[in-house]
C-alpha cells in the first residue's frame, strides 16, 4: 500500500545515518563521489584501474568536498553484462583497501547488488554503506545480510535488471508506483533490523526519459518516507540525450538537474564531478537561507 503524505506527519524525519559509530547528518545536502573500477562504465570506464590514478581521483574528491566515496566494480549501465562475484571482488577489494589505507577517515559505500560481496568488504575493511541498485531483487539474502552486518543501506528502485531495464519500461503512474515499490521494501528492511535506510528513486533504472523527469519533478513526494533521499543522475542519458550531446559534455546539464533535485529535497547527490556539485549546494543553501 502506498504511504500517504498525511501518514508522514506523525513521524520525525530521519536526517542522519550511523556508520560504524559515526553519525552523518544531512541538515545540509552532501555529495557522494563516484569511483568506478570497471573497464566498461558508461562514463569513466577503465580510468581507475591504475592505483595511482584511483588514489589521485579520490584525493581530489575529498579536497573538493565529498562526504562519501562510492566504489563500484560492476557496470550497471543499460544492457550491461554481469560479471562473476569473483571478478567483482577482484576489482573491488584492491580499490577499497587502497582507499582505506590512504584515506582511513573517509566514509565509503560500495555499489553492489551481491550480499556476499558486501560481507567480504565489511569483513576486510570495516563498516561501509551498501549501495544496491537492485533494491534487493538480484540477491534474496541482501536485506538479511545488511541487517546482520548493521550497516546503512541505499534502497534503489529498479524495473527489471541492468540488461533488460531499458527495454520499453512501462508504468501506469510512475510517481505512484515507485514509492509503493519502495515502501514495501522499507518494511522488509525494518523487520530484518536494518536501522539506516536511504531512498533512491533510481533515475535511469527501468525508466524512460519522461519517467525520469516525472520523478524529478515530484521528488518532494519521497519525503513521505521520512528517510534520507539520494539522487544519482550524473551524466546519465536522461540528461545528455535530451541535450543531443554525450556523457563527456553533460556536466552543465547534470548541475541543473541536481539543483532541481535539491529543490525537491535531496539529501545526498551522487556524482562524478564533486567540485561543481558542492558549489551548486552552496548556492542552493544561500538561496534557501534568504527565505527563512
C-alpha positions as CSV (number, residue, x, y, z in Angstrom):
1,X,0.0,0.0,0.0
2,X,1.3,3.5,-0.9
3,X,2.2,5.6,2.1
4,X,0.2,8.8,2.1
5,X,1.5,12.2,2.8
6,X,-0.6,12.5,5.9
7,X,1.0,9.4,7.4
8,X,4.4,11.1,7.4
9,X,3.2,13.9,9.7
10,X,3.3,11.6,12.7
11,X,7.0,10.8,12.4
12,X,10.1,13.0,12.7
13,X,12.1,12.8,9.6
14,X,15.4,10.9,10.0
15,X,18.1,13.1,8.5
16,X,21.2,11.1,9.6
17,X,22.8,7.7,9.4
18,X,25.1,5.8,11.7
19,X,28.1,4.3,10.0
20,X,30.4,2.4,12.3
21,X,29.5,4.5,15.3
22,X,29.9,7.8,13.4
23,X,26.8,9.9,12.9
24,X,26.5,11.6,9.5
25,X,23.8,14.3,9.3
26,X,22.1,15.7,6.3
27,X,20.8,19.1,7.6
28,X,22.7,20.3,4.6
29,X,22.8,18.2,1.4
30,X,26.1,16.3,0.9
31,X,28.0,14.8,-2.0
32,X,28.9,11.2,-2.8
33,X,31.8,10.9,-5.2
34,X,31.6,8.1,-7.8
35,X,34.7,5.9,-8.3
36,X,34.2,3.1,-10.9
37,X,36.8,0.4,-11.1
38,X,35.3,-1.1,-14.1
39,X,36.6,-1.3,-17.7
40,X,33.1,-0.6,-19.2
41,X,31.4,2.1,-17.1
42,X,29.3,4.4,-19.3
43,X,31.4,7.5,-18.4
44,X,34.7,6.7,-16.8
45,X,35.3,3.1,-17.6
46,X,38.9,1.9,-17.3
47,X,40.2,5.1,-15.9
48,X,40.6,3.9,-12.3
49,X,42.4,0.6,-13.0
50,X,45.8,2.1,-12.0
51,X,46.1,2.6,-8.2
52,X,47.8,6.0,-8.5
53,X,45.1,7.3,-10.8
54,X,42.5,5.9,-8.4
55,X,44.0,7.5,-5.3
56,X,44.5,10.8,-7.1
57,X,40.9,10.9,-8.0
58,X,39.7,10.1,-4.5
59,X,42.0,12.7,-3.0
60,X,40.6,15.3,-5.4
61,X,37.1,14.4,-4.5
62,X,37.8,14.7,-0.8
63,X,39.6,18.0,-1.2
64,X,36.6,19.2,-3.4
65,X,34.2,18.4,-0.6
66,X,32.9,14.9,-1.0
67,X,31.4,13.4,2.2
68,X,31.2,9.8,0.9
69,X,33.2,7.9,-1.7
70,X,31.2,5.3,-3.6
71,X,33.2,2.5,-5.2
72,X,31.7,0.2,-7.8
73,X,33.2,-2.8,-9.6
74,X,30.4,-3.9,-11.9
75,X,28.9,-1.8,-14.6
76,X,25.1,-1.4,-14.3
77,X,24.6,0.7,-17.4
78,X,21.7,-0.3,-19.6
79,X,22.4,-3.6,-21.4
80,X,25.5,-4.3,-19.2
81,X,26.7,-7.9,-19.0
82,X,27.1,-9.1,-15.4
83,X,30.5,-10.3,-14.3
84,X,31.1,-13.1,-11.7
85,X,31.3,-12.5,-8.0
86,X,35.0,-13.5,-8.2
87,X,35.7,-10.9,-10.8
88,X,33.8,-8.2,-8.9
89,X,35.7,-8.9,-5.8
90,X,39.0,-9.0,-7.7
91,X,38.3,-5.4,-8.9
92,X,36.7,-4.1,-5.7
93,X,38.9,-5.4,-2.9
94,X,42.2,-3.8,-4.0
95,X,40.4,-0.5,-4.6
96,X,38.7,-0.3,-1.2
97,X,41.9,-1.4,0.6
98,X,43.9,1.2,-1.2
99,X,41.4,3.9,-0.3
100,X,41.1,2.8,3.3
101,X,44.9,2.6,3.8
102,X,45.5,6.1,2.3
103,X,42.3,7.8,3.5
104,X,41.3,6.0,6.7
105,X,38.8,8.6,7.8
106,X,36.8,8.8,4.6
107,X,33.4,7.0,4.8
108,X,32.8,4.7,1.9
109,X,29.9,3.0,0.2
110,X,30.2,0.1,-2.2
111,X,28.0,-0.2,-5.3
112,X,27.0,-3.8,-5.3
113,X,23.9,-6.0,-5.5
114,X,25.6,-9.1,-4.1
115,X,25.3,-9.8,-0.4
116,X,28.5,-11.9,-0.4
117,X,30.5,-9.0,-1.8
118,X,29.2,-6.8,1.0
119,X,30.2,-9.4,3.6
120,X,33.7,-9.7,2.2
121,X,34.3,-6.0,2.0
122,X,32.9,-5.3,5.5
123,X,34.9,-8.2,7.0
124,X,38.1,-6.8,5.5
125,X,37.9,-3.0,5.8
126,X,35.1,-2.4,8.3
127,X,31.6,-0.8,8.1
128,X,30.6,0.7,4.8
129,X,27.3,1.8,3.2
130,X,25.8,-0.8,0.8
131,X,24.5,0.9,-2.3
132,X,22.3,-1.7,-4.0
133,X,21.0,-0.6,-7.4
134,X,18.6,-3.7,-7.5
135,X,16.7,-2.9,-4.3
136,X,17.3,-6.5,-3.2
137,X,15.8,-8.0,-6.3
138,X,19.0,-9.6,-7.6
139,X,20.0,-11.2,-4.3
140,X,17.4,-12.6,-1.9
141,X,19.8,-12.5,1.0
142,X,20.8,-8.9,0.7
143,X,18.3,-7.4,3.2
144,X,19.0,-10.1,5.8
145,X,22.8,-9.6,5.3
146,X,22.7,-5.8,5.7
147,X,20.6,-6.2,8.9
148,X,23.1,-8.7,10.4
149,X,26.1,-6.6,9.4
150,X,24.4,-3.5,10.9
151,X,25.4,-1.1,8.1
152,X,23.4,1.6,6.2
153,X,21.7,0.5,3.0
154,X,20.8,2.5,-0.1
155,X,17.5,1.2,-1.4
156,X,17.2,1.9,-5.1
157,X,14.1,1.4,-7.3
158,X,14.7,-0.7,-10.5
159,X,12.3,-2.2,-13.0
160,X,13.9,-5.3,-14.5
161,X,17.7,-5.9,-14.5
162,X,20.6,-3.8,-15.9
163,X,20.5,-6.0,-19.0
164,X,16.7,-5.5,-19.6
165,X,15.7,-2.4,-17.7
166,X,15.6,0.0,-20.7
167,X,13.6,-2.4,-23.0
168,X,10.4,-0.3,-23.1
169,X,9.8,0.2,-19.4
170,X,6.1,0.9,-18.6
171,X,4.1,2.3,-15.7
172,X,0.6,3.4,-15.3
173,X,1.7,6.1,-12.9
174,X,5.5,6.2,-12.2
175,X,5.2,8.8,-9.4
176,X,2.8,6.5,-7.5
177,X,4.3,3.1,-8.4
178,X,7.9,3.8,-7.5
179,X,7.1,4.9,-3.9
180,X,4.8,1.9,-3.5
181,X,7.6,-0.4,-4.6
182,X,10.0,1.2,-2.2
183,X,7.6,1.3,0.7
184,X,7.1,-2.5,0.6
185,X,10.9,-3.0,0.8
186,X,11.4,-0.4,3.6
187,X,9.0,-2.6,5.7
188,X,11.0,-5.7,4.9
189,X,14.3,-4.0,5.8
190,X,12.9,-2.7,9.1
191,X,11.7,-6.1,10.1
192,X,15.2,-7.5,9.4
193,X,16.8,-5.0,11.6
194,X,18.2,-2.5,9.1
195,X,18.3,0.8,11.1
196,X,19.6,3.2,8.4
197,X,17.9,3.2,5.0
198,X,18.5,5.8,2.3
199,X,15.9,6.1,-0.5
200,X,17.0,6.3,-4.1
201,X,14.3,6.7,-6.8
202,X,16.6,5.0,-9.3
203,X,16.9,7.5,-12.2
204,X,17.6,5.6,-15.3
205,X,17.0,2.1,-13.8
206,X,14.0,1.0,-15.8
207,X,12.6,4.4,-16.7
208,X,12.4,6.3,-19.9
209,X,13.0,10.0,-20.4
210,X,9.5,11.0,-19.3
211,X,9.5,8.7,-16.3
212,X,12.8,10.2,-15.1
213,X,11.6,13.8,-15.4
214,X,8.2,13.0,-13.8
215,X,10.1,11.6,-10.8
216,X,12.5,14.6,-10.7
217,X,9.6,17.0,-10.9
218,X,7.9,15.2,-7.9
219,X,10.9,14.3,-5.9
220,X,9.3,16.0,-2.9
221,X,6.8,13.1,-2.8
222,X,9.6,10.9,-1.4
223,X,9.7,13.0,1.8
224,X,6.8,10.9,3.0
225,X,9.2,8.1,3.9
226,X,10.8,10.4,6.5
227,X,14.2,9.0,5.4
228,X,17.2,10.5,3.6
229,X,16.9,10.7,-0.1
230,X,19.7,10.2,-2.6
231,X,19.7,11.0,-6.3
232,X,22.1,9.8,-9.0
233,X,21.7,11.5,-12.3
234,X,25.3,12.3,-13.0
235,X,26.0,12.4,-16.8
236,X,23.2,9.9,-17.4
237,X,21.3,9.6,-20.7
238,X,18.3,11.4,-19.3
239,X,20.5,14.5,-19.5
240,X,22.8,14.0,-22.5
241,X,20.2,12.5,-24.8
242,X,17.8,15.3,-24.0
243,X,20.5,17.8,-24.9
244,X,21.6,15.9,-28.0
245,X,25.1,15.6,-26.5
246,X,27.2,12.9,-24.9
247,X,28.2,11.9,-21.3
248,X,31.5,13.8,-21.5
249,X,29.7,17.1,-22.3
250,X,26.8,16.6,-19.8
251,X,28.3,18.4,-16.8
252,X,26.2,21.6,-17.2
253,X,23.0,19.6,-17.6
254,X,23.9,17.4,-14.6
255,X,24.4,20.5,-12.4
256,X,21.0,21.9,-13.4
257,X,19.3,18.6,-12.8
258,X,21.0,18.3,-9.4
259,X,19.8,21.8,-8.4
260,X,16.2,20.7,-9.2
261,X,16.8,17.6,-7.1
262,X,18.0,19.8,-4.2
263,X,14.8,21.9,-4.5
264,X,12.9,18.6,-4.3
265,X,14.5,17.7,-1.0
266,X,17.5,15.5,-2.0
267,X,19.9,14.9,0.9
268,X,22.7,13.1,-1.0
269,X,23.8,13.8,-4.5
270,X,25.9,11.0,-6.1
271,X,28.1,12.5,-8.8
272,X,31.3,12.1,-10.9
273,X,32.0,15.9,-10.5
274,X,32.3,16.8,-6.9
275,X,33.6,20.3,-7.0
276,X,30.8,21.6,-9.2
277,X,28.2,19.8,-7.1
278,X,29.5,21.3,-3.9
279,X,29.3,24.7,-5.5
280,X,25.7,24.1,-6.5
281,X,24.8,23.1,-3.0
282,X,26.4,26.3,-1.6
283,X,24.3,28.4,-4.0
284,X,21.2,26.4,-3.1
285,X,21.8,26.8,0.7
286,X,22.4,30.6,0.2
287,X,19.1,30.9,-1.6
288,X,17.3,28.8,1.0
289,X,18.7,30.9,3.8
290,X,17.1,34.1,2.4
291,X,13.6,32.6,2.7
292,X,13.9,32.0,6.5
